[in-house]
Amino acid sequence: MLLLGATAGLTIFLGLPIAFLRNVDQQTKSFLNAVAIGILIFLIVDVFSHAWEVTEESVLNWFAGKVVLAYVIANLSALLGGIAVGLLGLSYYESKLFPRVLNNERIKSTIQQGTSKREAPLYDLTIDELGTYKLAIMIATAIGAHNFSEGLAIGQSYAAGSIGLALILVIGFGAHNATEGFGISSPLTRLERRPSLKFLTGVGLIGGFPTFIGTLVGSLIGLSSFTFILFLSLAGGALVYVSLLMYSTGRRQSNNHTIMLGIFIGLCAGFVTDLLITLGGI
């Protein structure tokens, strides 16, 4: 079971090597960034649809007299509270962890200029580079919350004796995670210097390791509707935040046609990989 969870999570590393691409023109970088946005948008649709499906079902069951009102209130609180934590939590995380970088970006618009050589004392990186690393970490954090909920589903299926279902989930989630790795690393192609292998390993673990943890937790405590909704909505809120951040940056660096084409391809990649789960009868 733990091997299944680790396999599904660690496939995220398949998409990370794109960060090592160099000598790429600005339009190509913007296109890759847009493809990553498309993948994240698909994940937003996916997580919110699943979270809302369970929440809506609980409301209908209450209306039919099958469950108590407290059950509905708990699920609605998990949905709205998770979204709030995902959106506002990342905003707080950004402003507190990188306050100097954030302020300098607002004043100097260094991401828009993309050529600033002014050095920030922290880690001997330029302000623009720090902003790019920050973005990659936030994307990995959002995806990690999403992958934790996927791990819960794997663990619950295995614990219930549905080995075949668990294997299908691993295949589908593993394919998803490979594209998510691309979503994390594509902003890093903007860097003039290659990111270190240590950094890529770190963001890969932030994004992929929660699948393993979720598998373990799901097998031990099961998958309550409250937990399921909470982590999906938390991931959805975080994904909305980083998607808007990536679009804002990309829109200043490229034309709208390139961005929309990349988003379209990213959406297609998300839907195609999701078919692996659908074809398995899930």
C-alpha positions as CSV (number, residue, x, y, z in Angstrom):
1,M,0.0,0.0,0.0
2,L,2.8,2.4,0.9
3,L,4.6,1.5,-2.3
4,L,1.5,2.4,-4.3
5,G,1.3,5.8,-2.5
6,A,4.9,6.5,-3.1
7,T,4.7,5.5,-6.8
8,A,1.7,7.8,-7.4
9,G,3.4,10.7,-5.7
10,L,7.0,10.4,-7.0
11,T,5.9,10.5,-10.6
12,I,5.9,14.2,-10.2
13,F,9.6,14.1,-10.7
14,L,9.1,13.0,-14.3
15,G,8.0,16.6,-15.2
16,L,10.7,18.5,-13.2
17,P,13.7,18.2,-15.6
18,I,12.0,20.8,-17.9
19,A,13.6,23.3,-15.4
20,F,17.0,22.6,-16.9
21,L,16.1,23.9,-20.3
22,R,18.4,26.8,-21.4
23,N,18.8,29.1,-24.4
24,V,15.0,29.3,-24.7
25,D,13.5,32.4,-26.2
26,Q,11.0,34.5,-24.3
27,Q,7.9,33.4,-26.3
28,T,8.7,29.7,-25.7
29,K,9.2,30.4,-22.0
30,S,5.8,32.2,-21.9
31,F,4.2,29.3,-23.8
32,L,5.6,26.7,-21.3
33,N,4.3,28.9,-18.5
34,A,0.9,29.0,-20.1
35,V,0.8,25.2,-20.5
36,A,1.5,24.9,-16.8
37,I,-1.4,27.4,-16.1
38,G,-3.7,25.2,-18.2
39,I,-2.8,22.1,-16.2
40,L,-3.5,24.0,-12.9
41,I,-6.8,25.2,-14.3
42,F,-7.8,21.6,-15.0
43,L,-6.8,20.7,-11.5
44,I,-9.0,23.5,-10.1
45,V,-12.0,22.3,-12.1
46,D,-11.3,18.7,-11.0
47,V,-10.9,19.4,-7.3
48,F,-13.8,21.7,-7.0
49,S,-16.2,19.4,-8.9
50,H,-15.4,16.5,-6.6
51,A,-15.6,18.7,-3.4
52,W,-18.9,20.2,-4.5
53,E,-20.4,16.8,-5.5
54,V,-20.0,15.5,-2.0
55,T,-21.2,18.7,-0.4
56,E,-24.2,18.9,-2.7
57,E,-25.1,15.3,-1.9
58,S,-25.0,15.9,1.8
59,V,-27.4,18.9,1.4
60,L,-29.8,16.7,-0.7
61,N,-29.7,14.0,1.9
62,W,-30.5,16.5,4.7
63,F,-33.4,17.8,2.7
64,A,-34.7,14.3,2.3
65,G,-34.3,13.7,6.0
66,K,-31.5,11.2,5.8
67,V,-28.8,13.1,7.7
68,V,-28.8,15.8,10.5
69,L,-28.2,19.5,9.8
70,A,-24.9,19.4,11.7
71,Y,-23.5,17.1,9.0
72,V,-24.4,19.5,6.3
73,I,-23.0,22.5,8.2
74,A,-19.7,20.6,8.8
75,N,-19.3,19.9,5.0
76,L,-20.2,23.4,4.0
77,S,-17.7,24.7,6.6
78,A,-15.0,22.4,5.2
79,L,-15.7,23.6,1.7
80,L,-15.7,27.4,2.4
81,G,-13.0,27.2,5.1
82,G,-10.7,25.2,2.8
83,I,-11.0,27.7,0.0
84,A,-10.3,30.6,2.4
85,V,-7.2,28.9,3.8
86,G,-6.0,28.0,0.4
87,L,-6.4,31.6,-1.0
88,L,-5.6,33.7,2.1
89,G,-3.1,31.2,3.5
90,L,-0.8,31.4,0.4
91,S,-1.2,35.2,0.4
92,Y,0.0,35.3,4.0
93,Y,2.7,32.8,3.2
94,E,3.9,34.9,0.3
95,S,4.0,38.2,2.2
96,K,5.7,36.8,5.3
97,L,8.2,34.5,3.8
98,F,9.4,36.8,1.0
99,P,8.5,40.3,2.2
100,R,11.6,42.0,0.8
101,V,11.2,40.3,-2.6
102,L,7.5,41.1,-2.7
103,N,8.0,44.8,-2.0
104,N,10.8,45.2,-4.5
105,E,8.7,43.5,-7.2
106,R,5.9,45.9,-6.6
107,I,8.1,48.9,-6.7
108,K,10.5,48.0,-9.5
109,S,8.3,45.5,-11.5
110,T,11.4,43.4,-11.9
111,I,9.5,40.4,-13.2
112,Q,8.0,42.6,-16.0
113,Q,11.4,44.0,-16.9
114,G,13.1,40.5,-16.6
115,T,16.6,42.1,-16.9
116,S,17.3,43.5,-13.5
117,K,20.8,42.7,-12.3
118,R,20.4,44.3,-8.9
119,E,21.5,41.8,-6.3
120,A,19.5,40.9,-3.2
121,P,21.6,39.9,-0.3
122,L,19.5,36.8,0.4
123,Y,21.1,33.7,-1.1
124,D,23.1,35.9,-3.6
125,L,20.2,35.8,-6.1
126,T,18.7,38.6,-8.1
127,I,15.2,39.8,-7.0
128,D,13.7,38.3,-10.1
129,E,15.2,34.9,-9.4
130,L,13.9,35.0,-5.8
131,G,10.5,35.7,-7.1
132,T,10.7,32.8,-9.5
133,Y,11.8,30.4,-6.8
134,K,9.0,31.7,-4.6
135,L,6.4,31.0,-7.3
136,A,7.7,27.4,-7.8
137,I,7.5,26.7,-4.1
138,M,3.9,28.1,-3.9
139,I,2.8,26.0,-6.9
140,A,4.4,22.9,-5.2
141,T,2.6,23.7,-2.0
142,A,-0.8,24.0,-3.7
143,I,-0.3,20.8,-5.7
144,G,0.9,19.0,-2.5
145,A,-2.5,19.8,-0.8
146,H,-4.3,18.4,-3.9
147,N,-2.1,15.2,-3.9
148,F,-2.8,14.6,-0.2
149,S,-6.5,14.2,-1.0
150,E,-5.6,11.8,-3.8
151,G,-3.5,9.7,-1.4
152,L,-6.5,9.6,1.0
153,A,-8.5,8.0,-1.8
154,I,-5.8,5.4,-2.5
155,G,-5.4,4.5,1.1
156,Q,-9.1,4.1,1.7
157,S,-9.5,1.9,-1.4
158,Y,-6.7,-0.3,-0.3
159,A,-7.9,-0.6,3.3
160,A,-11.4,-1.5,2.0
161,G,-9.9,-4.4,0.1
162,S,-10.4,-2.8,-3.4
163,I,-6.8,-3.6,-4.6
164,G,-7.8,-3.2,-8.2
165,L,-9.4,0.2,-7.6
166,A,-6.3,1.3,-5.7
167,L,-4.1,0.3,-8.6
168,I,-6.2,2.2,-11.1
169,L,-6.1,5.2,-8.9
170,V,-2.3,5.0,-8.7
171,I,-2.0,4.8,-12.5
172,G,-4.3,7.8,-13.0
173,F,-2.9,9.9,-10.2
174,G,0.6,9.0,-11.3
175,A,0.0,10.3,-14.8
176,H,-1.6,13.5,-13.3
177,N,1.4,14.0,-11.1
178,A,3.8,13.8,-14.0
179,T,2.1,16.8,-15.6
180,E,2.0,18.6,-12.3
181,G,5.8,18.3,-12.1
182,F,5.8,20.2,-15.4
183,G,3.6,22.8,-13.8
184,I,6.1,23.3,-10.9
185,S,9.2,23.5,-13.0
186,S,8.0,25.5,-16.1
187,P,8.4,29.0,-14.3
188,L,12.0,28.0,-13.5
189,T,12.9,28.0,-17.3
190,R,12.9,31.8,-16.9
191,L,16.1,31.7,-14.8
192,E,19.4,32.5,-16.3
193,R,21.1,30.1,-14.0
194,R,19.9,26.5,-13.6
195,P,18.1,25.6,-10.4
196,S,20.1,23.3,-8.2
197,L,19.2,19.6,-8.1
198,K,18.6,20.0,-4.3
199,F,16.0,22.7,-4.9
200,L,14.2,20.6,-7.5
201,T,14.2,17.6,-5.2
202,G,12.8,19.8,-2.5
203,V,9.8,21.2,-4.5
204,G,9.2,17.7,-5.9
205,L,8.9,16.3,-2.4
206,I,6.6,19.2,-1.4
207,G,4.3,18.4,-4.3
208,G,4.5,14.6,-4.4
209,F,5.2,13.3,-0.9
210,P,1.8,14.3,0.4
211,T,0.4,11.5,-1.8
212,F,2.3,9.0,0.3
213,I,1.2,10.7,3.6
214,G,-2.4,10.8,2.4
215,T,-2.3,7.1,1.5
216,L,-1.1,6.2,5.0
217,V,-3.7,8.4,6.7
218,G,-6.5,7.2,4.4
219,S,-5.7,3.6,5.3
220,L,-5.7,4.2,9.0
221,I,-8.6,6.5,9.6
222,G,-10.7,6.1,6.4
223,L,-12.0,9.0,4.3
224,S,-14.7,11.0,5.9
225,S,-16.6,13.5,3.8
226,F,-15.4,16.3,5.9
227,T,-11.7,15.4,5.4
228,F,-12.2,14.8,1.7
229,I,-14.0,18.2,1.1
230,L,-11.6,20.1,3.3
231,F,-8.4,19.1,1.5
232,L,-9.9,19.3,-1.9
233,S,-11.2,22.8,-1.3
234,L,-7.9,23.9,0.3
235,A,-6.0,22.7,-2.7
236,G,-8.5,24.4,-5.0
237,G,-8.1,27.7,-3.3
238,A,-4.3,27.5,-3.4
239,L,-4.4,26.5,-7.1
240,V,-6.6,29.5,-7.9
241,Y,-4.1,31.8,-6.2
242,V,-1.0,30.5,-8.0
243,S,-2.8,30.3,-11.4
244,L,-3.7,34.0,-11.2
245,L,-0.2,34.8,-10.1
246,M,1.3,32.9,-13.1
247,Y,-1.1,34.5,-15.5
248,S,-0.4,38.0,-14.3
249,T,3.3,37.4,-14.8
250,G,2.9,35.7,-18.2
251,R,0.6,38.3,-19.5
252,R,3.2,41.0,-19.1
253,Q,5.8,39.0,-20.9
254,S,3.9,37.7,-23.9
255,N,1.0,38.2,-26.2
256,N,-2.5,36.9,-25.3
257,H,-2.6,34.4,-28.3
258,T,0.5,32.5,-27.0
259,I,-0.9,32.3,-23.5
260,M,-4.3,31.1,-24.6
261,L,-2.8,28.5,-26.8
262,G,-0.6,27.2,-24.0
263,I,-3.5,27.1,-21.6
264,F,-5.5,25.2,-24.1
265,I,-2.8,22.5,-24.5
266,G,-2.4,22.3,-20.7
267,L,-6.1,21.7,-20.3
268,C,-6.0,19.0,-23.0
269,A,-3.2,17.3,-21.2
270,G,-5.2,17.4,-17.9
271,F,-8.3,15.9,-19.5
272,V,-6.3,13.2,-21.4
273,T,-4.5,12.0,-18.3
274,D,-7.8,12.0,-16.4
275,L,-9.2,9.5,-18.9
276,L,-6.9,6.9,-17.4
277,I,-9.0,7.0,-14.3
278,T,-12.3,7.3,-16.1
279,L,-11.5,4.3,-18.4
280,G,-10.9,2.3,-15.3
281,G,-14.5,2.7,-14.3
282,I,-13.9,5.3,-11.6
